[in-house]
Amino acid sequence: MDDYRFINIDQEPTEEQLDQLMHEVAAEAKERWEKTRAAYFAKIKQMAQAL
């Protein structure tokens, strides 16, 4: 999303720019969720093996 800067208060982003931003944000959120989920279950597995 390098082609639009949200600091420009005189110009609204286009629908295409907003769509692209939302797509990028959703992709990053999904990636972070998957990493967090994997770490969580790895920790649970590690704790279960320690018992």
N, CA, C and O atoms as CSV, one atom per row, in Angstrom:
chain,resi,resn,atom,element,x,y,z
A,1,MET,N,N,0.841,-1.177,0.000
A,1,MET,CA,C,0.000,0.000,0.000
A,1,MET,C,C,0.884,1.238,0.000
A,1,MET,O,O,0.650,2.176,0.762
A,2,ASP,N,N,1.880,1.237,-0.840
A,2,ASP,CA,C,2.823,2.338,-0.895
A,2,ASP,C,C,2.326,3.513,-1.718
A,2,ASP,O,O,2.881,4.607,-1.613
A,3,ASP,N,N,1.305,3.321,-2.529
A,3,ASP,CA,C,0.888,4.387,-3.431
A,3,ASP,C,C,-0.113,5.361,-2.806
A,3,ASP,O,O,-0.575,6.275,-3.489
A,4,TYR,N,N,-0.457,5.195,-1.543
A,4,TYR,CA,C,-1.343,6.143,-0.875
A,4,TYR,C,C,-0.855,6.366,0.540
A,4,TYR,O,O,-0.551,5.407,1.250
A,5,ARG,N,N,-0.779,7.582,0.947
A,5,ARG,CA,C,-0.380,7.934,2.306
A,5,ARG,C,C,-1.594,8.527,3.019
A,5,ARG,O,O,-2.229,9.450,2.509
A,6,PHE,N,N,-1.910,8.002,4.182
A,6,PHE,CA,C,-3.086,8.446,4.911
A,6,PHE,C,C,-2.867,9.769,5.642
A,6,PHE,O,O,-3.760,10.245,6.343
A,7,ILE,N,N,-1.708,10.353,5.487
A,7,ILE,CA,C,-1.461,11.646,6.120
A,7,ILE,C,C,-2.002,12.792,5.289
A,7,ILE,O,O,-2.047,13.928,5.762
A,8,ASN,N,N,-2.415,12.517,4.056
A,8,ASN,CA,C,-2.965,13.541,3.190
A,8,ASN,C,C,-4.457,13.692,3.504
A,8,ASN,O,O,-5.279,12.894,3.051
A,9,ILE,N,N,-4.795,14.716,4.277
A,9,ILE,CA,C,-6.190,14.883,4.702
A,9,ILE,C,C,-7.047,15.560,3.645
A,9,ILE,O,O,-8.265,15.654,3.796
A,10,ASP,N,N,-6.416,16.033,2.575
A,10,ASP,CA,C,-7.169,16.708,1.522
A,10,ASP,C,C,-7.708,15.756,0.462
A,10,ASP,O,O,-8.539,16.143,-0.359
A,11,GLN,N,N,-7.242,14.527,0.477
A,11,GLN,CA,C,-7.640,13.588,-0.571
A,11,GLN,C,C,-8.056,12.256,0.062
A,11,GLN,O,O,-7.294,11.646,0.812
A,12,GLU,N,N,-9.255,11.828,-0.251
A,12,GLU,CA,C,-9.757,10.549,0.244
A,12,GLU,C,C,-9.150,9.406,-0.571
A,12,GLU,O,O,-8.887,9.572,-1.762
A,13,PRO,N,N,-8.926,8.253,0.053
A,13,PRO,CA,C,-8.440,7.107,-0.717
A,13,PRO,C,C,-9.541,6.588,-1.642
A,13,PRO,O,O,-10.729,6.743,-1.361
A,14,THR,N,N,-9.133,5.979,-2.732
A,14,THR,CA,C,-10.114,5.408,-3.659
A,14,THR,C,C,-10.633,4.088,-3.096
A,14,THR,O,O,-10.051,3.523,-2.170
A,15,GLU,N,N,-11.719,3.613,-3.662
A,15,GLU,CA,C,-12.264,2.315,-3.248
A,15,GLU,C,C,-11.241,1.210,-3.488
A,15,GLU,O,O,-11.116,0.291,-2.678
A,16,GLU,N,N,-10.515,1.295,-4.588
A,16,GLU,CA,C,-9.500,0.287,-4.897
A,16,GLU,C,C,-8.382,0.300,-3.855
A,16,GLU,O,O,-7.897,-0.755,-3.447
A,17,GLN,N,N,-7.973,1.498,-3.424
A,17,GLN,CA,C,-6.936,1.602,-2.404
A,17,GLN,C,C,-7.433,1.041,-1.072
A,17,GLN,O,O,-6.696,0.344,-0.374
A,18,LEU,N,N,-8.664,1.341,-0.729
A,18,LEU,CA,C,-9.228,0.800,0.511
A,18,LEU,C,C,-9.361,-0.712,0.437
A,18,LEU,O,O,-9.066,-1.409,1.408
A,19,ASP,N,N,-9.800,-1.225,-0.700
A,19,ASP,CA,C,-9.912,-2.676,-0.877
A,19,ASP,C,C,-8.547,-3.346,-0.722
A,19,ASP,O,O,-8.426,-4.377,-0.060
A,20,GLN,N,N,-7.519,-2.752,-1.340
A,20,GLN,CA,C,-6.175,-3.306,-1.251
A,20,GLN,C,C,-5.669,-3.273,0.185
A,20,GLN,O,O,-5.080,-4.242,0.662
A,21,LEU,N,N,-5.899,-2.161,0.869
A,21,LEU,CA,C,-5.475,-2.046,2.264
A,21,LEU,C,C,-6.147,-3.105,3.129
A,21,LEU,O,O,-5.492,-3.761,3.938
A,22,MET,N,N,-7.451,-3.268,2.957
A,22,MET,CA,C,-8.176,-4.263,3.748
A,22,MET,C,C,-7.679,-5.680,3.460
A,22,MET,O,O,-7.576,-6.504,4.368
A,23,HIS,N,N,-7.376,-5.953,2.208
A,23,HIS,CA,C,-6.843,-7.256,1.833
A,23,HIS,C,C,-5.500,-7.497,2.530
A,23,HIS,O,O,-5.266,-8.571,3.085
A,24,GLU,N,N,-4.627,-6.500,2.497
A,24,GLU,CA,C,-3.314,-6.637,3.124
A,24,GLU,C,C,-3.426,-6.795,4.636
A,24,GLU,O,O,-2.710,-7.599,5.232
A,25,VAL,N,N,-4.312,-6.037,5.252
A,25,VAL,CA,C,-4.510,-6.134,6.698
A,25,VAL,C,C,-5.060,-7.506,7.069
A,25,VAL,O,O,-4.612,-8.109,8.045
A,26,ALA,N,N,-6.017,-7.999,6.308
A,26,ALA,CA,C,-6.590,-9.319,6.587
A,26,ALA,C,C,-5.547,-10.417,6.419
A,26,ALA,O,O,-5.496,-11.348,7.222
A,27,ALA,N,N,-4.714,-10.318,5.385
A,27,ALA,CA,C,-3.679,-11.324,5.160
A,27,ALA,C,C,-2.671,-11.322,6.303
A,27,ALA,O,O,-2.257,-12.384,6.767
A,28,GLU,N,N,-2.277,-10.142,6.758
A,28,GLU,CA,C,-1.329,-10.058,7.868
A,28,GLU,C,C,-1.945,-10.582,9.163
A,28,GLU,O,O,-1.278,-11.278,9.928
A,29,ALA,N,N,-3.207,-10.257,9.412
A,29,ALA,CA,C,-3.888,-10.739,10.614
A,29,ALA,C,C,-3.983,-12.261,10.599
A,29,ALA,O,O,-3.782,-12.906,11.628
A,30,LYS,N,N,-4.288,-12.839,9.437
A,30,LYS,CA,C,-4.382,-14.295,9.330
A,30,LYS,C,C,-3.025,-14.942,9.591
A,30,LYS,O,O,-2.936,-15.954,10.286
A,31,GLU,N,N,-1.977,-14.358,9.032
A,31,GLU,CA,C,-0.630,-14.899,9.231
A,31,GLU,C,C,-0.228,-14.840,10.704
A,31,GLU,O,O,0.330,-15.801,11.233
A,32,ARG,N,N,-0.506,-13.723,11.364
A,32,ARG,CA,C,-0.180,-13.596,12.789
A,32,ARG,C,C,-0.997,-14.578,13.624
A,32,ARG,O,O,-0.478,-15.181,14.563
A,33,TRP,N,N,-2.279,-14.737,13.277
A,33,TRP,CA,C,-3.135,-15.669,14.011
A,33,TRP,C,C,-2.612,-17.097,13.876
A,33,TRP,O,O,-2.572,-17.843,14.854
A,34,GLU,N,N,-2.212,-17.472,12.664
A,34,GLU,CA,C,-1.710,-18.825,12.449
A,34,GLU,C,C,-0.419,-19.066,13.231
A,34,GLU,O,O,-0.241,-20.143,13.800
A,35,LYS,N,N,0.474,-18.091,13.268
A,35,LYS,CA,C,1.716,-18.232,14.041
A,35,LYS,C,C,1.423,-18.327,15.531
A,35,LYS,O,O,2.018,-19.144,16.234
A,36,THR,N,N,0.507,-17.491,16.014
A,36,THR,CA,C,0.146,-17.505,17.426
A,36,THR,C,C,-0.514,-18.819,17.803
A,36,THR,O,O,-0.217,-19.393,18.850
A,37,ARG,N,N,-1.400,-19.288,16.957
A,37,ARG,CA,C,-2.082,-20.569,17.193
A,37,ARG,C,C,-1.091,-21.720,17.244
A,37,ARG,O,O,-1.172,-22.574,18.126
A,38,ALA,N,N,-0.151,-21.747,16.298
A,38,ALA,CA,C,0.856,-22.809,16.264
A,38,ALA,C,C,1.722,-22.767,17.523
A,38,ALA,O,O,2.029,-23.813,18.096
A,39,ALA,N,N,2.118,-21.572,17.956
A,39,ALA,CA,C,2.936,-21.440,19.164
A,39,ALA,C,C,2.158,-21.889,20.398
A,39,ALA,O,O,2.716,-22.528,21.289
A,40,TYR,N,N,0.879,-21.557,20.448
A,40,TYR,CA,C,0.032,-21.944,21.575
A,40,TYR,C,C,-0.058,-23.463,21.694
A,40,TYR,O,O,0.134,-24.014,22.778
A,41,PHE,N,N,-0.348,-24.135,20.588
A,41,PHE,CA,C,-0.476,-25.584,20.640
A,41,PHE,C,C,0.869,-26.269,20.846
A,41,PHE,O,O,0.919,-27.346,21.441
A,42,ALA,N,N,1.953,-25.677,20.374
A,42,ALA,CA,C,3.271,-26.229,20.642
A,42,ALA,C,C,3.582,-26.153,22.118
A,42,ALA,O,O,4.150,-27.087,22.685
A,43,LYS,N,N,3.216,-25.048,22.747
A,43,LYS,CA,C,3.430,-24.884,24.184
A,43,LYS,C,C,2.592,-25.877,24.976
A,43,LYS,O,O,3.073,-26.455,25.951
A,44,ILE,N,N,1.353,-26.079,24.570
A,44,ILE,CA,C,0.493,-27.052,25.261
A,44,ILE,C,C,1.081,-28.459,25.122
A,44,ILE,O,O,1.113,-29.221,26.088
A,45,LYS,N,N,1.544,-28.798,23.920
A,45,LYS,CA,C,2.154,-30.108,23.708
A,45,LYS,C,C,3.400,-30.274,24.579
A,45,LYS,O,O,3.614,-31.334,25.169
A,46,GLN,N,N,4.217,-29.226,24.658
A,46,GLN,CA,C,5.411,-29.269,25.469
A,46,GLN,C,C,5.059,-29.458,26.951
A,46,GLN,O,O,5.712,-30.225,27.659
A,47,MET,N,N,4.024,-28.751,27.407
A,47,MET,CA,C,3.618,-28.884,28.814
A,47,MET,C,C,3.055,-30.275,29.082
A,47,MET,O,O,3.288,-30.842,30.149
A,48,ALA,N,N,2.315,-30.830,28.121
A,48,ALA,CA,C,1.743,-32.162,28.314
A,48,ALA,C,C,2.845,-33.218,28.379
A,48,ALA,O,O,2.744,-34.170,29.153
A,49,GLN,N,N,3.886,-33.057,27.579
A,49,GLN,CA,C,4.991,-34.017,27.589
A,49,GLN,C,C,5.799,-33.918,28.872
A,49,GLN,O,O,6.440,-34.889,29.274
A,50,ALA,N,N,5.777,-32.764,29.518
A,50,ALA,CA,C,6.533,-32.581,30.753
A,50,ALA,C,C,5.865,-33.266,31.944
A,50,ALA,O,O,6.487,-33.490,32.983
A,51,LEU,N,N,4.590,-33.591,31.769
A,51,LEU,CA,C,3.863,-34.229,32.883
A,51,LEU,C,C,4.281,-35.631,33.076
A,51,LEU,O,O,3.771,-36.310,33.967
